[in-house]
Amino acid sequence: MVLKKCILVLQDGKVFNGFSCGADGEAAGELVFNTAVFGYQEIVTDPATAKQLICFAHPHVGDCGFNNEDFQSGAIQAAGLFFKEYSRRYSNWRADRSMQDELLKENIVAMEGFDTRALIKYIRETGVQKAIVSTKDFDIESLKAKLAEVKDYDEQDIVKTVTCDRKYFVNEAGTKATIAVIDYGCPKSFLETFKAQGYKVAVFPATSSAEEILKENPKGIFLSSGPGNAKNSSYAVETVKEIIKKYPDMPIFAVGFGSQVLALGYGAKVIKHKIGHRGANYPVRDINTNKIAITSQDNGYYADNNSVEQNDNLQITHINLYDNTVAGFANKKGNNFAVEFSPSLDSDETGYLFKNFFDMVEKNA
């Protein structure tokens, strides 16, 4: 088999050469890395990865193939992928195609056969930045010129590219109260969690007004995860501010991008991480219980510690033990709360967050 050349050029001029294991073409975006050892299908199909080029720290990716059940959205959301070695043979009883089959089908550029450790070390030292990957243009100056035309990730309103087009319902015949989900790029797993507990779920586009959302008479609101910087999605912040003002007792649970929206809605500041938190092994301490949870994270922003501490309406609830940044906060009443990691109802370590939210919803019903 003849391997096709592939090249990666970073915004600062750093170059990595490898071989293509995806579609022919070019892709540009914010270059990040993910340390997770498992769950690559869920990672690359999560809308939170939109317009990102992802380098996997785990050296061998592709062993489990792809299946229709583990998609977190309708397609691969990442702009491009990088591996030390891509496995062309997959072995998993749930898989019905290879990862490469999906990459080719969805026209996703991917690169392998280079030192991903060196790339990740470089990102850790210099911070995330724009990059471009190509299988057809190997002129570095040409690629740098193309990259210069790409708008900085931090300045884009990416949520509008991944949110749903119109309101829709999940489990409309549910026996419990309605939970409103504001879709900033909501992974399928969260909707399935609400459905499994018997709740009616009304999913709203990120651009929905407070009036449109409250018209469905929700007893709780979930602010989903998603891509990008919430400061560029002022419409989302204004909607949440209005909901809090009109219904101060409304239970609100925010995750990832949603936590940025909630922080900004309360007047706190949001800061960009140098390299982001992306992986399945981030230790987080719950300040109230002093318990440690090992969490999955996929975010590039966080609520500024000082702005939360000095905010009369907010309190820090969780701290990331890697860098002591805010991993969770709540309002003083406790009915509006947010975390920067991805909780799971089935988890012994983070399931209590959903249970607390459900208790609030039931009391509000």
PyMOL commands that set and color helices and strands:
alter all, ss='L'
color gray80, all
select helices_A, chain A and resi 40-45+47-49+99-105+116-126+140-148+153-155+158-161+188-196+210-214+230-232+234-246+257-265+305-309+351-364
alter helices_A, ss='H'
color red, helices_A
select strands_A, chain A and resi 5-10+15-20+26-34+52-56+60-61+80-82+85-86+109-112+129-134+168-170+178-183+200-205+220-223+252-255+270-286+292-303+314-320+326-331+336-339
alter strands_A, ss='S'
color yellow, strands_A
deselect
rebuild
show_as cartoon
